[in-house]
Amino acid sequence: MFLVLREVSRSILVMRPAPSYPRAGALLTRRLNTEVIADMRDDLLRVAASVQGGHATAALVVGKLCSSKRRQNALTSAIKEYGALRRTVYATRYLADETYRRRITRQLNQGENLHALRRSLAYADEGARCSAGIMSSRASRCGA
């Protein structure tokens, strides 16, 4: 738990000027509002600790923040901006690092192959459904 919260805290505190990414094109469409994130830092850490500690689920937090009938509150804005920050970090890392792209592609292909194997096993006996135990044992034997 401490490592995740420390990472969140570091991400919020360290905001350097971004280098230019000429190949990003339309991915980088708007500026990040870092002031909202910095102003709501303590509340963001509190919410992250609640979710990480199991005191609240992410669905509950999102439901409570988005269900308010009045105007959007600052914590909701900060969470949205922090989400945009994390998506930007992921996109720039994905665009800049070829080995990272290969690893992501390999993981996606492995998941797709596992689903294809399970589909073919489920219909092997003329459409008869296999039980969950048989499916997982067959899938594990095939390296999935």
C-alpha positions as CSV (number, residue, x, y, z in Angstrom):
1,M,0.0,0.0,0.0
2,F,2.8,2.4,0.9
3,L,4.5,2.0,-2.4
4,V,1.4,2.8,-4.4
5,L,0.7,5.9,-2.3
6,R,4.3,7.0,-2.6
7,E,4.0,6.6,-6.4
8,V,0.8,8.7,-6.4
9,S,2.4,11.4,-4.3
10,R,5.5,11.5,-6.5
11,S,3.5,11.7,-9.6
12,I,1.5,14.6,-8.2
13,L,4.5,16.5,-6.9
14,V,6.9,16.0,-9.9
15,M,5.6,17.9,-12.8
16,R,8.3,18.8,-15.3
17,P,7.9,20.7,-18.6
18,A,7.0,18.0,-21.1
19,P,9.4,17.5,-24.1
20,S,7.9,17.7,-27.5
21,Y,6.6,14.6,-29.2
22,P,6.2,15.3,-32.9
23,R,4.8,11.8,-33.7
24,A,2.0,12.1,-31.1
25,G,-0.1,14.2,-33.4
26,A,-3.7,14.5,-32.2
27,L,-3.1,12.5,-28.9
28,L,-1.9,15.6,-27.1
29,T,-4.9,17.8,-27.6
30,R,-5.1,19.9,-24.4
31,R,-3.1,21.3,-21.5
32,L,-3.2,19.5,-18.2
33,N,-4.5,21.7,-15.3
34,T,-1.8,20.9,-12.7
35,E,-3.1,23.5,-10.3
36,V,-6.2,21.5,-9.6
37,I,-4.1,18.4,-8.9
38,A,-1.7,20.3,-6.7
39,D,-4.5,22.0,-4.7
40,M,-6.4,18.8,-4.1
41,R,-3.2,16.7,-3.4
42,D,-4.2,15.8,0.2
43,D,-7.7,14.8,-0.8
44,L,-6.4,12.7,-3.7
45,L,-4.1,10.8,-1.4
46,R,-6.9,10.3,1.1
47,V,-9.2,8.8,-1.5
48,A,-6.3,6.6,-2.9
49,A,-5.6,5.4,0.7
50,S,-9.3,4.6,1.2
51,V,-9.5,2.6,-2.0
52,Q,-6.1,0.9,-1.5
53,G,-6.9,0.0,2.1
54,G,-10.3,-1.5,1.2
55,H,-12.4,1.0,3.1
56,A,-14.1,2.1,-0.2
57,T,-14.3,0.6,-3.6
58,A,-13.4,2.6,-6.7
59,A,-17.0,2.2,-8.0
60,L,-18.3,3.7,-4.8
61,V,-16.0,6.7,-5.0
62,V,-16.8,7.3,-8.6
63,G,-20.6,6.9,-8.0
64,K,-20.6,9.3,-5.0
65,L,-18.5,12.0,-6.9
66,C,-20.4,11.8,-10.1
67,S,-23.9,11.5,-8.6
68,S,-24.0,15.0,-7.1
69,K,-26.7,17.1,-8.8
70,R,-24.8,20.3,-8.2
71,R,-21.9,21.6,-10.2
72,Q,-18.8,19.5,-10.5
73,N,-16.7,19.6,-7.3
74,A,-13.0,20.2,-7.1
75,L,-12.1,16.6,-6.1
76,T,-13.9,15.2,-9.2
77,S,-11.9,17.7,-11.4
78,A,-8.7,16.7,-9.7
79,I,-9.4,13.0,-10.2
80,K,-10.1,13.6,-13.9
81,E,-7.0,15.6,-14.4
82,Y,-4.9,13.0,-12.6
83,G,-6.4,10.3,-14.9
84,A,-5.5,12.4,-17.9
85,L,-1.9,12.7,-16.5
86,R,-1.6,8.9,-16.1
87,R,-3.0,8.3,-19.6
88,T,-0.5,10.8,-21.0
89,V,2.4,9.2,-19.2
90,Y,1.3,5.8,-20.6
91,A,0.8,7.1,-24.1
92,T,4.2,8.8,-24.2
93,R,5.9,5.8,-22.8
94,Y,4.1,3.5,-25.3
95,L,5.1,5.8,-28.2
96,A,8.7,6.3,-27.1
97,D,9.7,2.8,-26.0
98,E,9.7,0.0,-28.7
99,T,10.4,-2.8,-26.2
100,Y,7.5,-1.6,-24.0
101,R,5.2,-1.8,-27.1
102,R,6.4,-5.3,-27.9
103,R,5.8,-6.4,-24.3
104,I,2.2,-5.0,-24.4
105,T,1.6,-6.6,-27.8
106,R,2.9,-9.9,-26.5
107,Q,0.6,-9.8,-23.4
108,L,-2.4,-8.9,-25.6
109,N,-1.7,-11.8,-28.0
110,Q,-1.3,-14.2,-25.0
111,G,-4.7,-13.2,-23.7
112,E,-6.3,-13.5,-27.1
113,N,-4.8,-16.9,-27.6
114,L,-6.1,-18.0,-24.2
115,H,-9.6,-16.9,-25.1
116,A,-9.4,-18.7,-28.5
117,L,-8.3,-21.9,-26.8
118,R,-11.1,-21.7,-24.3
119,R,-13.6,-21.1,-27.1
120,S,-12.3,-24.1,-29.0
121,L,-12.4,-26.3,-25.9
122,A,-15.9,-25.2,-25.1
123,Y,-17.2,-26.3,-28.5
124,A,-15.0,-29.4,-28.9
125,D,-17.7,-31.8,-27.7
126,E,-20.3,-30.6,-30.3
127,G,-21.2,-27.5,-28.3
128,A,-21.3,-29.2,-25.0
129,R,-20.1,-26.9,-22.2
130,C,-17.1,-27.9,-20.2
131,S,-17.0,-27.3,-16.5
132,A,-14.9,-24.5,-15.1
133,G,-12.4,-27.0,-13.5
134,I,-11.8,-28.8,-16.8
135,M,-11.4,-25.5,-18.7
136,S,-8.8,-24.1,-16.3
137,S,-6.8,-27.3,-16.1
138,R,-6.7,-27.7,-19.9
139,A,-5.7,-24.0,-20.3
140,S,-2.9,-24.3,-17.7
141,R,-1.5,-27.4,-19.5
142,C,-1.3,-25.5,-22.7
143,G,0.8,-22.8,-21.1
144,A,-1.9,-20.2,-20.9
